Amino acid sequence: MKLIKKIWYGDLSLVKTFWIVSFIGTGILSIISILIEENLETISEIGAFFSLIFLIFFFLYVIYSYVAVWRSATKYTNKVKKKKKSAFWAYAAKTVVVLGVIRGSVEIIKIIF
């Protein structure tokens, strides 16, 4: 639980939060999601139920990872600005989060309409 809180509050380094929590974590979950989607027609009712549970978890994990990256990037920015260094990586990470939110929103709108 300590690590989960540390990640949530942005206390894990930006590098680890971005690459491990967000990139690798959501990447693995995306692969599982694709496998579920490809097998939707042959899935049983119980399988459909667990697929729904997984998709809810996936959605919550994406939110968790985006918030964690954003907070970690903010802390990184504050840290490097004190040293009068560039905060480029923090801005790049936040840009990736914004683009991910836009992409996710478009996908949700496509499903609804």
Summary of the structure (lengths in Angstrom):
residues: 113
radius of gyration: 16.7
end to end distance: 38.4
largest distance: 57.9
contacts: 303
relative contact order: 0.13
helix: 87%
strand: 0%
